[in-house]
Amino acid sequence: MHRTTRSVRLTEEGKLFYDHAMRIICEVDDAEAALAQRNQTPKGRLRIDLPIAFGRLHILPLLQSFLEQWPELEADVSFSDHYRDLVADGIDIALRIGGPADSSLIRQVLAPHRFITCASPAYLKQHDMPTTPDDLARHQTIIFTHANSPVPWQFCIGDVERQIDVQGSLRLGNTEAIRDAALAGAGLVQLGAFLVGEDIKQGKLIAILENYSREEPPICAVYPTRRHVSPKVRMFIEHIRKQWANQLPWS
């Protein structure tokens, strides 16, 4: 250390030694915690925040089987398409589709995400099949509104990502309502694969402009930063990964 009559401060060598020593101490603590958690049973209340459509369709069934596996655990689930403050609202874990990076949260990727542009066979039978995103101007499109603003459609043309402000007479603030309108033949839609994948598999909707689709930010589990993850959070993430390991339910 550098010492004077008024202060004491680390030398460069002292700072280097301190950083290494703290890293070793943290690793020892983490190892002890990991060993202790191996035998811990998830219990208490697990507070979860889920996107509305995605959570209802794909997470609630997994949560039900998770609770059956761990009877000492309870779940308190909220649904929102807005990014809530997990710390302020006392939420243990949230699932998010994309969203801004937040240094106060740990993110674990669970699955890829992409949008699919599609329409019902009945609609496409009455209208020309779009072959490029520019053809959308000649079609009826059903628009998703978020926070009272229309959400542009996403495409990748060559190596260039492009947003298109589509026009249409029907604007809806709920993605499941948009899916229902598409199934009814009301027009073209662009929705997450997790929402329309099964309909496309069954032939109820037909995917179009697939050469122009792009990968979006993934589906992630996020939870507040802390040195040790609680067993209920860690094992819930593991449960989701195990169920999706072989195939995603919407692929």
C-alpha positions in Angstrom: 0.0 0.0 0.0 0.9 3.6 -0.4 0.8 5.3 3.0 0.9 9.0 3.8 0.0 10.9 7.0 -3.4 11.5 5.4 -4.3 8.5 3.4 -3.8 4.8 2.6 -4.4 3.5 -0.9 -3.6 0.3 -2.8 -0.6 0.1 -5.2 -1.2 -1.4 -8.6 0.1 -4.7 -7.3 -2.2 -4.5 -4.3 -5.2 -3.8 -6.4 -4.3 -6.8 -8.7 -3.9 -9.1 -5.6 -7.2 -7.8 -4.1 -9.1 -8.5 -7.3 -7.8 -12.1 -7.5 -8.4 -12.7 -3.9 -12.0 -11.5 -4.1 -12.6 -13.7 -7.1 -11.4 -16.7 -5.2 -13.5 -16.0 -2.2 -16.6 -15.6 -4.5 -15.9 -18.9 -6.2 -15.6 -20.7 -2.9 -18.9 -19.2 -1.7 -20.6 -20.2 -5.0 -19.2 -23.7 -4.7 -20.6 -24.0 -1.2 -23.9 -22.6 -2.2 -24.1 -25.0 -5.2 -23.5 -28.0 -3.0 -26.1 -26.8 -0.5 -28.7 -26.2 -3.1 -28.4 -29.7 -4.6 -30.4 -31.1 -1.7 -32.8 -28.1 -1.3 -36.4 -28.6 -2.2 -38.3 -25.9 -4.0 -40.8 -24.5 -1.6 -42.7 -21.4 -0.7 -44.2 -19.0 -3.3 -42.8 -18.5 -6.8 -43.8 -15.2 -8.2 -43.8 -15.3 -12.0 -44.6 -12.6 -14.7 -45.5 -13.9 -18.2 -46.3 -12.4 -21.6 -50.1 -12.8 -22.0 -50.5 -15.1 -25.0 -47.1 -16.9 -24.8 -47.6 -17.5 -21.1 -51.1 -18.8 -21.4 -50.3 -21.1 -24.3 -46.9 -22.5 -23.4 -45.9 -21.8 -19.8 -49.0 -22.5 -17.8 -49.1 -26.2 -18.9 -45.4 -26.5 -17.8 -46.1 -24.7 -14.5 -48.9 -27.1 -13.7 -46.6 -30.2 -14.1 -43.9 -28.3 -12.1 -46.2 -27.7 -9.2 -47.3 -31.4 -9.3 -43.7 -32.4 -9.0 -43.0 -30.1 -6.0 -46.1 -30.0 -3.7 -44.5 -27.7 -1.2 -44.4 -24.9 -3.8 -47.0 -22.3 -4.7 -47.1 -20.1 -7.8 -48.4 -16.5 -8.0 -48.6 -15.6 -11.8 -49.2 -12.3 -13.4 -49.6 -11.6 -17.1 -48.4 -8.5 -18.8 -46.9 -7.5 -22.2 -45.1 -4.7 -20.5 -41.7 -5.1 -18.9 -42.3 -4.8 -15.2 -39.8 -3.8 -12.5 -39.1 -7.3 -11.0 -37.4 -5.9 -7.9 -40.0 -3.3 -7.1 -42.9 -5.7 -7.7 -41.3 -8.6 -5.8 -41.2 -10.9 -8.9 -38.9 -13.9 -8.7 -38.7 -14.6 -12.4 -40.2 -13.3 -15.7 -40.3 -14.7 -19.2 -39.6 -12.1 -21.9 -39.6 -12.1 -25.6 -36.8 -9.7 -26.7 -36.9 -6.5 -24.8 -34.1 -4.1 -23.7 -31.0 -5.3 -21.9 -31.0 -4.6 -18.1 -27.8 -4.9 -16.1 -29.8 -5.5 -12.9 -31.2 -8.8 -14.3 -29.8 -12.1 -15.2 -30.9 -13.4 -18.6 -31.0 -17.1 -19.6 -32.0 -17.9 -23.2 -34.7 -20.5 -23.4 -35.7 -20.6 -27.1 -35.4 -18.8 -30.4 -38.1 -16.4 -31.6 -39.2 -15.3 -35.0 -42.2 -13.7 -36.7 -44.2 -15.4 -39.4 -46.3 -13.6 -42.0 -49.3 -15.6 -42.8 -53.0 -15.7 -43.9 -55.8 -18.2 -44.2 -56.2 -20.4 -47.3 -59.6 -18.7 -47.9 -58.0 -15.2 -48.0 -55.1 -16.3 -50.3 -57.6 -18.0 -52.6 -59.3 -14.6 -53.2 -56.1 -12.5 -53.4 -52.8 -12.8 -55.2 -50.0 -14.4 -53.2 -47.5 -11.7 -52.0 -44.0 -12.5 -53.3 -42.1 -9.5 -51.7 -42.8 -7.2 -48.7 -43.6 -4.4 -51.1 -46.7 -6.4 -52.2 -48.2 -5.9 -48.8 -49.5 -2.5 -49.9 -52.0 -4.3 -52.1 -53.4 -6.4 -49.3 -55.6 -6.1 -46.3 -53.3 -6.4 -43.2 -54.4 -6.7 -39.6 -52.3 -4.4 -37.4 -51.1 -5.0 -33.9 -51.1 -2.0 -31.7 -48.9 -1.7 -28.6 -49.3 1.2 -26.2 -51.8 2.7 -28.7 -49.2 2.7 -31.5 -49.1 0.4 -34.6 -46.2 -2.0 -34.6 -44.3 -2.2 -37.9 -43.7 -5.5 -39.6 -40.2 -6.9 -39.6 -38.3 -8.3 -42.6 -34.8 -9.0 -43.8 -34.2 -8.1 -47.4 -30.8 -9.5 -48.5 -28.6 -8.5 -45.5 -30.7 -5.4 -44.7 -33.3 -5.5 -41.9 -36.3 -3.5 -42.8 -39.4 -2.3 -41.0 -42.6 -1.7 -42.9 -45.5 0.3 -41.7 -48.4 -1.7 -43.0 -51.9 -0.2 -43.6 -55.2 -1.9 -42.8 -58.7 -1.2 -41.6 -58.4 -3.4 -38.6 -56.2 -2.6 -35.7 -56.1 -4.9 -32.6 -54.2 -4.6 -29.3 -54.3 -8.4 -28.6 -52.2 -10.9 -30.5 -54.7 -13.8 -30.0 -57.5 -11.6 -31.4 -55.3 -11.0 -34.4 -54.8 -14.7 -34.9 -58.5 -15.3 -34.7 -59.1 -12.6 -37.3 -56.5 -14.3 -39.6 -58.2 -17.7 -39.1 -61.5 -16.0 -40.1 -59.9 -14.8 -43.4 -59.8 -11.1 -42.5 -56.3 -10.5 -44.0 -52.6 -10.9 -43.6 -50.9 -11.0 -40.2 -47.4 -11.1 -38.8 -47.3 -13.0 -35.5 -44.8 -14.9 -33.4 -44.2 -18.5 -34.4 -45.2 -19.6 -30.9 -48.7 -18.3 -31.7 -49.4 -19.5 -35.2 -47.0 -22.5 -35.6 -49.6 -25.1 -34.8 -52.2 -23.4 -37.1 -49.6 -23.6 -40.0 -48.9 -27.2 -39.2 -52.6 -28.0 -39.4 -53.1 -26.0 -42.6 -55.4 -23.4 -41.0 -52.9 -20.7 -41.9 -50.3 -20.5 -44.7 -46.9 -18.9 -44.2 -45.8 -16.4 -46.8 -42.7 -14.3 -47.5 -40.6 -16.9 -45.6 -37.5 -15.9 -47.5 -37.8 -12.5 -45.9 -38.2 -13.6 -42.3 -35.5 -12.9 -39.7 -34.5 -14.2 -36.3 -35.6 -12.0 -33.5 -34.2 -11.5 -30.0 -34.8 -14.8 -28.2 -37.3 -15.9 -25.5 -35.5 -15.5 -22.2 -36.0 -16.1 -18.5 -34.9 -13.1 -16.4 -34.5 -12.7 -12.7 -33.0 -10.1 -10.4 -29.2 -10.2 -9.9 -28.1 -12.0 -6.8 -25.2 -14.2 -5.9 -27.2 -17.4 -5.4 -30.3 -18.3 -7.4 -33.0 -19.8 -5.3 -33.9 -23.5 -5.9 -37.4 -22.6 -7.0 -36.2 -20.3 -9.7 -33.3 -22.5 -10.8 -35.4 -25.6 -11.0 -38.3 -23.9 -12.8 -35.9 -22.8 -15.6 -34.5 -26.4 -15.7 -38.0 -27.8 -16.0 -38.8 -25.5 -19.0 -35.5 -26.5 -20.7 -36.1 -30.2 -20.1 -39.6 -30.0 -21.6 -38.3 -28.1 -24.7 -35.1 -30.0 -25.1 -36.2 -32.3 -28.0 -38.6 -30.0 -29.8 -40.3 -26.7 -29.2 -44.1 -27.1 -29.0 -44.7 -24.5 -31.7 -42.0 -25.6 -34.2 
